[in-house]
């Protein structure tokens, strides 16, 4: 049995699309099921989703929009110096680019500034604002930040510099004393959609200032929207659809240069932004200065764009290397803490790059499904700084707020947070967080979950249906890509692929459905041809040599039956950590137990072990039956290693024993070293068969052996050859080999399963 990593949650729809509505919109059965799962059943909602109609709310409905526009126009008319103050993530650099380019098109005297993540931190910075004042700036416009910059904004306003805040982040209990605040969630205004990103707010400002902004601005807004993981509904959906269309119709040189560096030349979709464009724009700000990414997006010369994109790519490669190194170290630490029973993973170390700790925390959460805080210890500054990521069941904001006395500064929301704290408080914080988790788990399960969109049958998986599903894109936050469950489909082929065999390629079902499971190549050794399996994943179309076929990108899989896996061949190697107490190793009684998870055949195996490994060939079948009786497991590996096989040598027959004894009787005494080979040749047997027969004779008292001198006992007790312990042991060994090593595997599996309920000593 392969247990799923997640609990699969499927909730049947409570409302259904009427037949006439489905017919009017020509909904295929699979699209109908997907929409019903997302509670999109009304005619108007379906029409809005599927049609080319757009949702674009009047930008003047945003808070203080008219006031902000008037002040900007005044600054332009009077040649005042304007500073656009941005942020260092992808949303920040796209919003900075949109507004700076907008003001340049209007002839404004405009500069821009993006604070350094490490030396200045997020949001308005007092020193940066004072420097702007000293340089003659009289109007500062923040993008993608500012709503929490109360002190800095009040300070600069008192110096006579007006601040227009454009932001989308959560509003606190009070608003900053800015000249104007353009924000979709402003409590005194009623903008129809609350979930614009920073670039979205900047784009709405540009719409009023320019009336008809260039398509490039909407493409940048789409990038910011996807990269910042804001809701992909309502107006954002229109922005992203339009932005993607613009990118594919005429890709701007700045974005094209970025994609060229990534080696990408396919259709640009939401995943292109999420996995290629967004991470690269973020990379520079994570490692050094995000200004490089903004310069790229603002560049107007293709050669300059290519040069800047190359620099961005260098940062992205370096970012990946740093993430890989820190993740490797953090996983070792996490494993120790999980084994020690920790339910909140606080991992802290010196010389961890602060810019990537959020990514590392996400990878730890992905591995262990536990809330995680990753901290860099800075001895010079005497503080630790880092990022936290959470799981659905635990509010990171709530749990950190409960321990605010141990934290110098933090900010965040349900799933993520950033923080700074004193080094001496790390251990008390770790203890407190785990005590908090212990209380939570008294009434809340931490089992990770996946929400199933639709349960499919194999016949539903066609290229046509997958094309229909793509018509619902783009997918993202609040409109997730459909996650399909396919139950009891038979494996027809399985192998590990890629570098270090890290990934799983699986073929299943009568239609030979192709499946890929990234980073799960180890499962190839646990799956067998013909085995029924349940899959959870996203459907896509695989194209090869002009042919299209369905493909499932697996997110999780499970088998319901106990697995008995055949590793008897020396060609198959099982990579298992002997110290992992999830495994129980069953060994020959003459071998040494290496730990308390080792058992001899015939001993009762503790029920705490989920996976059983029959490592050695057993001495007899009865001891195997005793080990199997009542045994529960998810997987049973049959390795059955042994030094040599005697099955094909067989058992000497009675005539051979008789002839051997006669030869010894005639000589009365024989030097085994000098005369043994002659006797072998006379009997036409191999030396090891002769040694065996002599051991039987010795066991029965027919001969004596004094340092290799064999002598006949002239007064032996009359006994049958078969009564010898040596004879019986060989007979048992032959029977064990015949059945366990050479029997058809399907019959062997059936026998093993039958032993669990049999009375000990029952025959096979």
Secondary structure, 3 states (H helix, E strand, C coil): CCCCCCEEEECCCCCCCCHHHHHHCCCCHHHHHHHHHCCCCCHHHHHHHHCCCCCCCCHHHCCCHHHHHHHHHHHHHCCCEEEEEECCCHHHHHHHHHHHHHHHHCCCEEEEEECCCCCCCCCCCHHHHHHHHHCCEEEEEEECCCCCCHHHHHHHHHCCCEEEEEECCCCCCCCCCCCEEEECCCCCCCCCCCCCCHHHHHHHHHHHHHCCCCHHHHHHHHHHHHHCCCCCCHHHHHHHHHHHHHHHHCCCHHHHHHHHHHCCCCCCCHHHHHHHHHHHHHHHHHHCCCHHHHHHHHCCCHHHHHHHHHHHHHHHHHHHHHHHHHHHHHHHHHHHHHHCCCCEEEEEEECCCHHHHHHHHHHHHHHHCCEEEEEEEECCCCEEEEEEECCCCCCHHHHHHCCHHHCCEEEECCCEEEEEEEHHHHHHHHHHHHHHHHHHCCCCCCCCEEEECEEECHHHCCHHHHHHHHCCCCCECCECCCCEEEEEEEEEEEEEECHHHCEEEEEECCCCEEEEECCCHHHHHHCCCCCEEEEEEEEEEEEECCEEEEEEEEEEEECCCCEEEECCCCCCCCCCCCCCCCEEEEECCCCCCCCCCEEECCCCCCCCCCEEEEEECCCCHHHHHHHHCCCCCCEEEEEEECCCCCCCCCCCCHHHHHHHHHHHHHHCEEEHHHHHHHHHHHHCCCHHHHHHHHHHHHHHCCEEEECCEEEECCCCCCCCHHHCHHHHHHHHHHHHHHHHHCCCHHHHHHHHHHHCCCCCCCCC
